[in-house]
Amino acid sequence: MTTLGVEEEYLLVDPVTGLPRPMAVEVKAAAGADEVTERGEVQRELLQAQVEVATPVCAELAEVGGHLLRLRHAVAAAAEDAGCRVLASGAAPVRDGQGAPVTPERHFLRLRGRRGRLVDEQLVNGMHVHVGIPDRAAGTAALNRVRAWLPLLVAMGGNSPMWCGQDTGYASWRTIVESRWPVSGPPPEFADDADYDARMRLLVDVGAIEEVGQVAWEARLSHRYPTLEVRCCDVQLTADDAVMFAGISRGLVATALREEADGVPLPDVPQELLNAANWHAARYGLDGHLIDPPGRRQRPAGELVGALLDHIAPALDEHGDTREVTGLVERFLRTGGPAGRQREALADGGLPMLLDLLCLRHAGR
């Protein structure tokens, strides 16, 4: 059984105006004291208006969902006690020119000194799925195969259409914000794990980044755990949507590992095409057509989602995830992607309804 775990980042805001509020210390303290959280599951993030939660290592998707609901409830309750709200939005829907102060920890402050204004504007939140791998060699081989599917996950997971009080026209504005960092976007192809490690060292040696943890590729080998980390999706509105992407991510990695073992030829996906497909996915989400990098053409978004499910079907069966994932995908497509749901809420009830949609207390399942 391939293990997995999920990290989610959330935004702390004023309960009325929706403006970011630097309340992470208070919220983390309150959530950490709650009996439903355990040590290390609620963490501070780069900015003081953000918090992060991390599930334990899980074997079943039901475990992932249970932990996410527990942690979402704990953080939402702690935020209310502290006088703010916590939002599951990929980007701050409203903000002022001040941004949010940096968390006063040494590595965060160093990053602010090196990256300047980029850090001030990093009011974006993602979800990261850690999928267990046998070793770094297998993980690198899997990464080479998973990368072609990342734009589709970006399109499906876009939950950040609003920024500074305006509709950006993008499904995932977070993807655009993240693309401004020195090492970001879809990862390149690697010869093997030695090549992967050598290129990480080179980036640090030339001063492009200060540590390998600053590699912001949309999928990478974790520098802390024996996992392949899929990190291309915005944080999701609901725990169910997060579980869906966790199951898809595990299916992709497990399929990649099996194909590598079976000697299936690696898809030829030029980096420039993958980058273009990623931008296109962030812009349009599931509306209309998406670029299929291996097929080198545009295809209807729904058709590509079907191709994804076909691709990972044996892995879903192997892990007992078929019914859960296919059912969640069907519901997801019926209700529309989260970017569309944000726009509908704003059109129907203005900012108050949008904040209600995004609030963890209401998002729940």
C-alpha positions as CSV (number, residue, x, y, z in Angstrom):
1,M,0.0,0.0,0.0
2,T,1.4,3.4,-1.1
3,T,1.2,5.8,1.8
4,L,0.2,9.5,1.5
5,G,-0.2,12.6,3.5
6,V,-1.7,16.1,2.8
7,E,-0.6,19.6,3.8
8,E,-3.0,22.5,3.4
9,E,-2.4,26.3,3.8
10,Y,-5.1,28.7,4.9
11,L,-5.6,32.4,5.0
12,L,-6.6,34.4,8.2
13,V,-8.8,37.4,7.5
14,D,-10.9,40.0,9.2
15,P,-14.4,38.5,9.7
16,V,-16.2,41.5,8.1
17,T,-13.8,43.1,5.5
18,G,-12.0,39.9,4.5
19,L,-8.7,41.7,4.7
20,P,-5.7,39.5,5.8
21,R,-5.0,39.6,9.5
22,P,-1.6,38.7,11.1
23,M,-3.1,36.3,13.7
24,A,-1.1,33.1,13.1
25,V,0.5,33.1,16.6
26,E,-2.9,33.3,18.3
27,V,-4.6,30.8,16.0
28,K,-1.8,28.3,16.2
29,A,-1.7,28.5,20.0
30,A,-5.5,28.0,20.3
31,A,-5.6,25.2,17.7
32,G,-2.5,23.5,19.3
33,A,-4.2,23.5,22.7
34,D,-7.3,21.8,21.3
35,E,-7.7,18.1,22.2
36,V,-8.3,17.2,18.5
37,T,-4.9,18.4,17.3
38,E,-1.6,16.8,18.0
39,R,1.9,18.2,18.1
40,G,3.1,19.6,14.8
41,E,-0.1,19.3,12.9
42,V,-0.8,23.0,12.9
43,Q,2.2,25.2,11.8
44,R,3.0,28.8,11.0
45,E,3.7,29.7,7.4
46,L,5.7,32.4,5.6
47,L,3.3,35.2,6.4
48,Q,1.6,35.9,9.7
49,A,-1.8,35.8,8.0
50,Q,-1.4,32.2,7.1
51,V,-1.4,28.8,8.9
52,E,-0.7,25.3,7.6
53,V,-2.0,22.0,8.7
54,A,-0.4,18.6,8.0
55,T,-2.1,15.2,8.3
56,P,-0.2,12.2,9.7
57,V,1.0,9.5,7.2
58,C,-2.1,7.7,6.0
59,A,-2.8,4.4,4.1
60,E,-6.4,5.0,3.2
61,L,-8.3,8.0,1.7
62,A,-10.8,7.7,4.5
63,E,-8.0,8.5,6.9
64,V,-7.0,11.5,4.9
65,G,-10.5,12.8,4.9
66,G,-11.0,12.3,8.6
67,H,-7.8,14.1,9.5
68,L,-8.5,17.0,7.2
69,L,-12.0,17.5,8.7
70,R,-10.6,17.3,12.2
71,L,-7.9,19.8,11.4
72,R,-10.1,22.2,9.5
73,H,-12.6,22.2,12.4
74,A,-9.8,22.9,14.9
75,V,-8.3,25.7,13.0
76,A,-11.7,27.3,12.2
77,A,-12.7,27.2,15.9
78,A,-9.4,28.6,16.9
79,A,-9.7,31.5,14.4
80,E,-13.1,32.4,15.7
81,D,-11.8,32.4,19.3
82,A,-9.0,34.7,18.1
83,G,-11.5,37.1,16.4
84,C,-10.8,36.2,12.8
85,R,-11.9,33.8,10.1
86,V,-9.9,31.2,8.2
87,L,-10.4,30.8,4.5
88,A,-9.7,27.9,2.1
89,S,-8.8,30.1,-0.8
90,G,-5.8,29.8,-3.1
91,A,-5.3,33.6,-3.0
92,A,-6.4,36.5,-0.8
93,P,-9.7,37.6,-2.4
94,V,-9.2,41.1,-1.0
95,R,-6.1,42.8,0.4
96,D,-4.7,46.3,1.0
97,G,-1.3,47.6,-0.1
98,Q,0.4,46.6,3.1
99,G,0.1,42.8,2.6
100,A,0.9,40.9,5.8
101,P,4.1,40.8,8.0
102,V,6.5,38.0,7.6
103,T,6.6,35.4,10.3
104,P,9.6,36.3,12.6
105,E,11.6,33.1,12.1
106,R,15.1,33.2,10.8
107,H,14.6,31.4,7.5
108,F,11.5,33.4,6.7
109,L,13.2,36.7,7.5
110,R,16.2,35.8,5.3
111,L,13.8,35.0,2.5
112,R,12.2,38.4,2.9
113,G,15.6,40.0,2.7
114,R,16.5,38.1,-0.5
115,R,13.2,38.2,-2.4
116,G,11.8,41.5,-1.3
117,R,8.3,42.4,-2.5
118,L,7.6,38.8,-3.7
119,V,7.4,37.7,-0.1
120,D,5.0,40.5,0.8
121,E,2.6,39.4,-2.0
122,Q,2.8,35.7,-1.2
123,L,-0.8,35.7,0.1
124,V,-1.5,32.4,-1.7
125,N,-2.3,29.0,-0.4
126,G,-1.8,25.5,-1.8
127,M,-2.3,21.9,-1.0
128,H,0.6,19.5,-1.1
129,V,0.2,15.7,-1.4
130,H,3.1,13.6,-0.2
131,V,3.0,10.1,-1.9
132,G,5.4,7.5,-0.5
133,I,8.1,6.2,-2.8
134,P,10.5,3.2,-2.5
135,D,13.6,5.3,-2.9
136,R,14.9,8.4,-4.7
137,A,15.8,6.6,-7.9
138,A,12.2,5.4,-8.2
139,G,10.9,8.8,-7.2
140,T,12.9,10.5,-9.9
141,A,11.6,8.1,-12.5
142,A,8.1,8.7,-11.3
143,L,8.5,12.4,-11.4
144,N,9.5,12.3,-15.0
145,R,6.2,10.6,-15.8
146,V,3.9,12.6,-13.5
147,R,5.0,16.0,-14.8
148,A,3.0,15.7,-18.0
149,W,-0.3,15.6,-16.0
150,L,0.4,18.6,-13.8
151,P,-1.3,21.2,-16.0
152,L,-4.6,19.2,-15.8
153,L,-4.4,19.2,-12.0
154,V,-3.7,22.9,-12.1
155,A,-6.9,23.4,-14.2
156,M,-9.0,21.2,-12.0
157,G,-7.6,22.6,-8.7
158,G,-7.8,26.3,-9.6
159,N,-9.4,28.0,-6.5
160,S,-7.9,31.5,-6.7
161,P,-9.8,33.7,-9.3
162,M,-10.0,36.7,-7.0
163,W,-7.1,39.0,-6.1
164,C,-7.2,42.6,-4.6
165,G,-10.9,42.7,-4.8
166,Q,-11.1,41.9,-8.5
167,D,-11.6,38.9,-10.7
168,T,-8.3,38.1,-12.4
169,G,-9.9,36.1,-15.2
170,Y,-7.7,33.2,-14.1
171,A,-8.9,30.0,-12.5
172,S,-5.6,29.8,-10.5
173,W,-4.0,33.2,-9.9
174,R,-1.9,31.4,-7.3
175,T,-0.1,29.6,-10.1
176,I,0.8,32.9,-11.7
177,V,2.1,34.4,-8.4
178,E,4.2,31.2,-7.7
179,S,5.7,31.4,-11.2
180,R,7.6,34.6,-10.3
181,W,9.9,32.7,-7.9
182,P,13.4,31.7,-9.1
183,V,12.7,27.9,-9.4
184,S,9.0,27.2,-10.1
185,G,6.5,25.7,-12.5
186,P,6.5,22.2,-13.8
187,P,9.8,20.3,-13.2
188,P,12.2,19.4,-16.0
189,E,13.0,15.9,-16.9
190,F,15.9,14.2,-15.1
191,A,18.4,11.5,-16.2
192,D,18.3,9.8,-12.8
193,D,18.3,10.6,-9.1
194,A,22.0,11.6,-9.2
195,D,21.1,14.2,-11.9
196,Y,18.3,15.4,-9.7
197,D,20.6,15.9,-6.7
198,A,23.3,17.5,-8.8
199,R,21.0,20.1,-10.2
200,M,19.7,20.9,-6.7
201,R,23.2,21.4,-5.5
202,L,24.0,23.6,-8.5
203,L,21.0,25.9,-7.8
204,V,22.2,26.3,-4.2
205,D,25.9,26.7,-5.2
206,V,25.3,29.5,-7.7
207,G,23.0,31.3,-5.2
208,A,19.8,31.0,-7.1
209,I,18.2,29.6,-3.9
210,E,19.5,29.3,-0.4
211,E,18.4,25.8,0.3
212,V,16.7,23.0,-1.6
213,G,13.5,23.5,0.2
214,Q,13.0,26.7,-1.8
215,V,12.6,24.7,-5.0
216,A,9.0,25.6,-5.9
217,W,8.4,23.1,-8.7
218,E,4.8,21.9,-8.9
219,A,6.1,18.4,-8.1
220,R,9.4,17.4,-6.5
221,L,11.1,14.9,-4.3
222,S,10.6,15.9,-0.7
223,H,13.9,17.0,1.0
224,R,12.5,15.8,4.4
225,Y,10.5,12.7,3.7
226,P,10.7,9.6,1.5
227,T,7.9,11.0,-0.8
228,L,7.2,12.5,-4.1
229,E,5.4,15.8,-3.4
230,V,2.6,16.9,-5.8
231,R,2.1,20.6,-5.0
232,C,0.4,22.1,-8.0
233,C,-3.1,22.5,-6.7
234,D,-4.6,25.5,-4.8
235,V,-6.0,24.7,-1.4
236,Q,-9.4,23.3,-1.9
237,L,-12.8,24.6,-0.8
238,T,-13.8,21.3,0.8
239,A,-12.1,18.3,2.4
240,D,-13.8,16.0,-0.1
241,D,-12.1,17.9,-3.0
242,A,-8.8,17.6,-1.2
243,V,-9.3,13.9,-0.8
244,M,-10.1,13.6,-4.5
245,F,-6.8,15.2,-5.4
246,A,-4.9,13.1,-2.9
247,G,-6.3,9.9,-4.5
248,I,-5.5,11.2,-8.0
249,S,-2.0,12.1,-6.9
250,R,-1.4,8.6,-5.4
251,G,-2.8,7.0,-8.6
252,L,-0.5,9.0,-10.8
253,V,2.6,8.2,-8.7
254,A,1.7,4.5,-8.4
255,T,1.0,4.3,-12.2
256,A,4.3,6.0,-12.9
257,L,6.2,3.5,-10.7
258,R,4.5,0.6,-12.5
259,E,5.2,2.0,-15.9
260,E,8.8,2.5,-15.1
261,A,9.1,-1.1,-13.8
262,D,7.4,-2.4,-17.0
263,G,9.7,-0.4,-19.3
264,V,6.9,1.7,-20.8
265,P,8.5,4.5,-22.9
266,L,8.6,7.9,-21.3
267,P,6.4,10.5,-23.0
268,D,8.3,13.1,-24.9
269,V,7.1,16.4,-23.4
270,P,9.3,19.5,-24.2
271,Q,9.6,21.8,-21.3
272,E,8.4,24.9,-23.2
273,L,5.2,23.0,-24.2
274,L,4.6,21.9,-20.6
275,N,5.1,25.5,-19.3
276,A,2.7,26.8,-21.9
277,A,0.1,24.1,-21.0
278,N,0.5,25.1,-17.3
279,W,-0.2,28.8,-18.0
280,H,-3.2,27.8,-20.2
281,A,-4.5,25.6,-17.4
282,A,-4.1,28.4,-14.8
283,R,-5.9,30.9,-17.1
284,Y,-8.9,28.8,-18.2
285,G,-9.4,26.1,-15.6
286,L,-11.9,23.5,-16.9
287,D,-13.7,26.0,-19.2
288,G,-13.3,24.9,-22.8
289,H,-10.1,23.2,-24.0
290,L,-6.8,22.4,-22.4
291,I,-3.4,21.7,-23.9
292,D,-2.5,17.9,-23.8
293,P,1.3,18.0,-23.6
294,P,2.0,14.4,-24.6
295,G,-0.6,14.6,-27.4
296,R,0.7,18.0,-28.5
297,R,-2.8,19.4,-29.2
298,Q,-5.8,20.9,-27.4
299,R,-8.5,18.7,-26.1
300,P,-11.8,19.3,-24.3
301,A,-11.2,19.6,-20.5
302,G,-13.7,16.9,-19.7
303,E,-12.1,14.5,-22.2
304,L,-8.7,15.0,-20.5
305,V,-10.2,14.3,-17.1
306,G,-11.6,11.1,-18.5
307,A,-8.2,10.2,-19.9
308,L,-6.6,10.8,-16.5
309,L,-9.1,8.4,-14.8
310,D,-8.4,5.8,-17.5
311,H,-4.7,6.2,-17.0
312,I,-4.7,5.7,-13.2
313,A,-7.6,3.1,-13.1
314,P,-5.4,0.1,-12.3
315,A,-3.7,2.0,-9.5
316,L,-7.0,3.1,-8.1
317,D,-8.2,-0.5,-8.1
318,E,-5.1,-1.6,-6.4
319,H,-5.5,0.8,-3.5
320,G,-9.3,0.4,-3.2
321,D,-9.8,4.0,-4.3
322,T,-11.9,3.6,-7.5
323,R,-15.3,4.2,-6.1
324,E,-14.2,7.1,-3.8
325,V,-12.2,8.9,-6.5
326,T,-14.5,8.4,-9.4
327,G,-17.5,9.4,-7.3
328,L,-15.8,12.6,-6.1
329,V,-14.6,13.5,-9.6
330,E,-18.2,13.1,-11.0
331,R,-19.6,15.3,-8.3
332,F,-16.7,17.8,-8.8
333,L,-17.5,18.1,-12.5
334,R,-21.2,18.5,-11.8
335,T,-20.8,21.3,-9.3
336,G,-18.0,23.0,-11.3
337,G,-14.4,23.8,-10.3
338,P,-13.9,25.9,-7.2
339,A,-12.9,29.0,-9.2
340,G,-16.4,29.0,-10.8
341,R,-18.0,28.4,-7.4
342,Q,-16.2,31.5,-6.1
343,R,-17.4,33.6,-9.0
344,E,-21.0,32.4,-8.6
345,A,-21.0,33.3,-4.8
346,L,-19.6,36.7,-5.5
347,A,-22.3,37.4,-8.2
348,D,-25.1,36.1,-6.1
349,G,-24.3,37.7,-2.7
350,G,-21.2,39.9,-3.0
351,L,-18.2,39.7,-0.7
352,P,-20.2,38.4,2.3
353,M,-21.4,35.3,0.4
354,L,-17.9,34.8,-1.1
355,L,-16.4,34.8,2.4
356,D,-19.0,32.4,3.7
357,L,-18.2,30.0,0.8
358,L,-14.5,30.2,1.6
359,C,-14.8,30.0,5.4
360,L,-13.5,26.7,6.7
361,R,-16.4,26.6,9.2
362,H,-18.9,26.4,6.3
363,A,-16.8,24.5,3.8
364,G,-16.6,21.3,5.8
365,R,-17.3,18.4,3.5
